[in-house]
């Protein structure tokens, strides 16, 4: 009876822990997906989906544990193992997302963005242009990799100089822009989002193996509170 109670309590606590993990995965991945302002990283959306699915599965697991329901616990084990494989794979992909692929992703996001979005990105990150910020501003209608004016950005106004990117004047005497290119700021955000989502997703995916083991053990236990012939065979 003691072993039954201990296993049931451990599995219940683990599912409550899964609920907490689910909210952590959803929160961290959602923040990382939208924090860069210019592009949504679809692969991080997979971590969000795993978090939502884990939340639902943990609630089902709590019910199956409380009822000692053989069928629910069986499908709980199968689905939890599937979730482990998917979550581990997505987390590995996040951690293996290199700088070249990150830049391609951000470039596509910049190409698809309109001037209002680009202006908001420049204001938020206090940056000018995507990669090349030494030329005069070019609207997206004429150059997809162009950028809106940077003249009102803090990096231009805090130390006013006769710079091409800050004055929008072709006759400016200074070619070098005092503002960083936006890719330098975006890269940090994208990289940290991928590493945070992938690291947390991979770390917590291994706890799901514990859930599989405990549910398998608990499912094969006889409930000491019911008669033997009432125990499902």
C-alpha positions in Angstrom: 0.0 0.0 0.0 2.9 2.3 0.8 4.5 1.8 -2.6 1.2 2.4 -4.3 0.6 5.7 -2.4 4.2 6.8 -3.0 4.1 6.1 -6.8 0.7 7.8 -7.1 1.9 10.9 -5.2 5.2 11.1 -7.2 3.3 10.9 -10.5 0.8 13.5 -9.4 3.6 15.9 -8.3 5.4 15.3 -11.6 2.3 16.2 -13.6 1.9 19.4 -11.5 5.6 20.1 -12.3 4.7 19.5 -16.0 2.1 22.2 -15.8 4.7 24.6 -14.5 7.1 23.6 -17.2 4.4 24.1 -19.8 3.9 27.7 -18.8 7.7 28.3 -18.7 8.1 26.9 -22.3 5.1 28.9 -23.6 6.3 32.2 -21.9 10.0 31.9 -22.9 9.3 30.8 -26.4 6.6 33.3 -27.1 8.8 36.2 -25.8 11.7 34.9 -27.9 9.6 34.6 -31.0 8.3 38.1 -31.0 11.1 40.0 -29.3 13.2 40.6 -32.4 10.3 42.7 -34.0 11.1 41.9 -37.6 10.6 38.2 -38.1 8.7 35.3 -36.4 10.9 32.3 -35.9 8.6 29.4 -36.8 10.8 26.8 -35.2 10.4 28.5 -31.8 6.7 28.2 -32.4 7.2 24.4 -32.1 8.4 24.9 -28.5 5.2 26.9 -27.8 3.1 24.1 -29.3 5.0 21.5 -27.2 4.3 23.6 -24.1 0.5 23.8 -24.9 0.4 20.1 -25.5 2.3 19.3 -22.4 -0.2 21.4 -20.4 -3.1 19.4 -21.7 -1.3 16.1 -21.3 -0.4 16.9 -17.6 -4.0 17.6 -16.8 -5.0 14.2 -18.4 -2.2 12.6 -16.5 -3.4 14.0 -13.2 -6.9 12.6 -13.9 -5.5 9.2 -14.9 -3.3 9.1 -11.8 -6.2 10.0 -9.5 -8.5 7.4 -11.0 -5.8 4.8 -11.6 -7.3 4.4 -15.1 -5.5 1.8 -17.1 -6.5 3.1 -20.6 -5.8 6.7 -19.8 -2.4 5.9 -18.3 -1.5 3.7 -21.4 -2.2 6.5 -23.9 -0.6 9.0 -21.5 2.7 7.0 -21.7 2.5 6.7 -25.5 1.7 10.4 -26.1 4.3 11.5 -23.5 7.0 9.5 -25.3 5.9 11.1 -28.6 6.1 14.5 -27.1 9.5 13.8 -25.8 10.8 12.9 -29.2 9.2 15.9 -30.9 10.3 18.4 -28.1 13.9 17.0 -28.1 14.1 17.3 -31.9 12.8 20.9 -32.0 15.1 21.9 -29.1 18.0 20.4 -30.9 17.1 22.3 -34.1 16.9 25.5 -32.1 20.3 25.0 -30.6 21.8 24.1 -34.0 20.4 27.2 -35.8 23.6 28.8 -37.0 24.4 32.5 -37.7 24.1 32.1 -41.5 20.6 30.7 -41.2 19.7 33.4 -38.7 20.9 36.1 -41.0 18.9 34.6 -43.9 15.8 34.5 -41.7 16.2 38.1 -40.6 17.0 39.2 -44.2 13.7 37.7 -45.4 11.9 39.4 -42.6 13.4 42.7 -43.5 12.6 42.2 -47.2 9.0 41.5 -46.4 8.6 44.4 -43.9 7.2 47.7 -44.9 8.7 51.1 -44.0 6.6 51.5 -40.9 7.8 48.2 -39.5 11.4 49.0 -40.3 11.0 52.4 -38.7 9.7 50.8 -35.5 12.6 48.3 -35.5 15.1 51.1 -35.9 13.5 53.1 -33.1 13.2 50.1 -30.8 16.8 48.9 -31.2 18.2 52.4 -31.9 19.8 51.2 -35.1 19.9 52.3 -38.7 19.5 50.1 -41.8 19.7 46.3 -41.9 23.4 45.7 -42.8 24.6 48.7 -44.7 23.8 52.0 -42.9 26.3 54.3 -44.5 24.1 55.3 -47.4 21.2 57.7 -47.5 17.8 56.2 -46.7 16.0 54.4 -49.4 12.3 53.4 -49.1 11.3 49.8 -49.5 9.5 50.7 -52.8 12.8 51.3 -54.5 15.1 49.0 -52.6 13.7 46.1 -50.5 16.8 46.2 -48.3 16.6 49.9 -47.9 15.5 51.7 -44.7 13.5 54.7 -43.5 15.2 57.8 -42.3 17.4 57.6 -39.2 17.6 61.3 -38.6 15.4 61.2 -35.5 17.0 58.2 -33.8 18.7 58.6 -30.5 22.0 57.5 -31.9 21.9 60.4 -34.4 20.6 63.1 -32.1 22.8 62.4 -29.0 26.0 63.4 -30.9 25.0 65.4 -33.9 27.4 65.0 -36.8 27.2 65.8 -40.5 26.7 62.1 -41.3 25.0 60.8 -44.4 22.7 58.4 -42.5 21.7 61.1 -39.9 21.1 64.1 -42.1 19.7 62.4 -45.2 21.8 64.9 -47.2 23.8 63.6 -50.2 26.3 66.4 -49.5 27.1 65.3 -46.0 30.8 65.3 -45.2 30.9 62.2 -43.0 30.2 58.8 -44.5 30.5 56.8 -41.3 27.2 56.3 -39.5 27.1 56.7 -35.6 24.3 54.1 -35.4 24.8 50.4 -35.5 23.2 48.3 -38.3 20.0 46.6 -37.1 21.4 43.2 -37.9 23.9 43.5 -35.1 21.1 44.0 -32.6 18.7 41.5 -34.2 21.3 38.8 -34.2 21.7 39.0 -30.5 17.9 38.8 -29.9 17.4 35.9 -32.4 20.4 34.0 -31.1 19.4 34.4 -27.4 15.8 33.4 -28.2 16.9 30.3 -30.0 19.3 29.3 -27.3 16.9 30.0 -24.4 14.0 28.1 -26.1 16.2 25.2 -27.2 18.0 24.9 -23.9 14.9 25.0 -21.7 13.0 22.7 -24.1 15.8 20.1 -24.2 16.5 20.2 -20.4 12.8 19.7 -19.5 12.3 17.0 -22.2 14.3 14.6 -20.2 11.9 14.9 -17.2 9.3 13.4 -19.5 11.2 10.1 -19.4 10.6 10.0 -15.7 6.9 10.5 -16.3 6.9 7.6 -18.7 8.7 5.3 -16.2 6.4 6.3 -13.3 3.2 5.9 -15.3 4.3 2.5 -16.5 5.1 1.4 -13.0 1.9 2.8 -11.5 -0.3 1.3 -14.2 1.0 -2.2 -13.4 0.3 -1.8 -9.7 -2.7 -3.3 -8.0 -4.9 -0.8 -6.2 -4.9 -1.9 -2.6 -8.2 -0.1 -2.0 -10.2 -2.4 -4.4 -10.8 -6.1 -4.4 -8.6 -8.2 -6.6 -11.3 -9.2 -9.0 -12.2 -5.6 -9.6 -8.7 -4.8 -10.8 -8.7 -4.6 -14.7 -6.9 -7.5 -16.2 
